[in-house]
């Protein structure tokens, strides 16, 4: 798999995963070496860190997950509180 294709596949899996995903599970399901998966995860993390958007990629509970940045907590609480009123 080309690196851009691997990166896109990893982003898609991480976006839909509700729990941290282990490198070994990603490598196995994508039939890619764990080293390639790790390298792409680090690249995604660097890109998101440099972009400073609404979310980031972090290591948690032995895996990787996409999560929102802490500085957006107030906005998220306000949005979901209003949404719950409807």
GUZARO-72084 format. One record per residue (C-alpha): residue number from 0; x, y, z. Coordinates in nm, 3 decimals, always signed. Example, Ala and Ser with C-alpha at 12.3 -4.5 7.8 and 13.67 -1.06 7.14 Angstrom:
2
PT  num       px       py       pz
PT    0   +1.230   -0.450   +0.780
PT    1   +1.367   -0.106   +0.714
% end
This chain:
86
PT  num       px       py       pz
PT    0   +0.000   +0.000   +0.000
PT    1   +0.136   +0.345   -0.087
PT    2   +0.202   +0.578   +0.206
PT    3   -0.079   +0.817   +0.108
PT    4   -0.323   +0.527   +0.084
PT    5   -0.207   +0.390   +0.420
PT    6   -0.238   +0.733   +0.580
PT    7   -0.593   +0.774   +0.447
PT    8   -0.693   +0.426   +0.568
PT    9   -0.554   +0.495   +0.914
PT   10   -0.734   +0.830   +0.934
PT   11   -1.063   +0.666   +0.837
PT   12   -1.027   +0.389   +1.095
PT   13   -0.926   +0.631   +1.371
PT   14   -1.212   +0.866   +1.287
PT   15   -1.473   +0.593   +1.329
PT   16   -1.315   +0.414   +1.624
PT   17   -1.471   +0.488   +1.960
PT   18   -1.174   +0.339   +2.147
PT   19   -0.796   +0.366   +2.106
PT   20   -0.667   +0.136   +1.832
PT   21   -0.347   -0.063   +1.876
PT   22   -0.074   -0.049   +1.614
PT   23   -0.071   -0.428   +1.596
PT   24   -0.445   -0.439   +1.519
PT   25   -0.410   -0.172   +1.252
PT   26   -0.111   -0.347   +1.095
PT   27   -0.286   -0.682   +1.094
PT   28   -0.612   -0.556   +0.946
PT   29   -0.436   -0.350   +0.680
PT   30   -0.176   -0.622   +0.614
PT   31   +0.105   -0.371   +0.659
PT   32   +0.422   -0.384   +0.872
PT   33   +0.376   -0.236   +1.219
PT   34   +0.673   -0.007   +1.151
PT   35   +0.497   +0.146   +0.849
PT   36   +0.178   +0.194   +1.049
PT   37   +0.367   +0.355   +1.337
PT   38   +0.551   +0.588   +1.101
PT   39   +0.226   +0.699   +0.939
PT   40   +0.059   +0.753   +1.277
PT   41   +0.350   +0.973   +1.383
PT   42   +0.318   +1.166   +1.055
PT   43   -0.056   +1.216   +1.108
PT   44   +0.014   +1.335   +1.463
PT   45   +0.277   +1.584   +1.342
PT   46   +0.043   +1.717   +1.074
PT   47   -0.241   +1.767   +1.320
PT   48   -0.008   +1.925   +1.577
PT   49   +0.124   +2.167   +1.314
PT   50   -0.224   +2.248   +1.183
PT   51   -0.370   +2.324   +1.527
PT   52   -0.727   +2.250   +1.425
PT   53   -1.014   +2.111   +1.629
PT   54   -0.869   +1.769   +1.698
PT   55   -0.546   +1.582   +1.756
PT   56   -0.406   +1.231   +1.752
PT   57   -0.284   +1.094   +2.082
PT   58   -0.164   +0.772   +2.236
PT   59   -0.399   +0.640   +2.504
PT   60   -0.470   +0.305   +2.669
PT   61   -0.207   +0.126   +2.462
PT   62   -0.336   +0.255   +2.128
PT   63   -0.403   +0.565   +1.921
PT   64   -0.716   +0.778   +1.903
PT   65   -0.843   +1.099   +1.753
PT   66   -0.977   +1.340   +2.013
PT   67   -1.078   +1.703   +2.041
PT   68   -0.837   +1.961   +2.176
PT   69   -0.887   +2.065   +2.537
PT   70   -0.917   +2.432   +2.442
PT   71   -1.249   +2.351   +2.271
PT   72   -1.412   +2.195   +2.578
PT   73   -1.630   +2.499   +2.657
PT   74   -1.761   +2.521   +2.300
PT   75   -1.835   +2.149   +2.290
PT   76   -2.018   +2.156   +2.624
PT   77   -2.226   +2.453   +2.512
PT   78   -2.311   +2.292   +2.177
PT   79   -2.413   +1.957   +2.321
PT   80   -2.606   +2.118   +2.607
PT   81   -2.811   +2.317   +2.355
PT   82   -2.851   +2.012   +2.133
PT   83   -2.984   +1.816   +2.432
PT   84   -3.252   +2.080   +2.486
PT   85   -3.406   +2.010   +2.144
% end
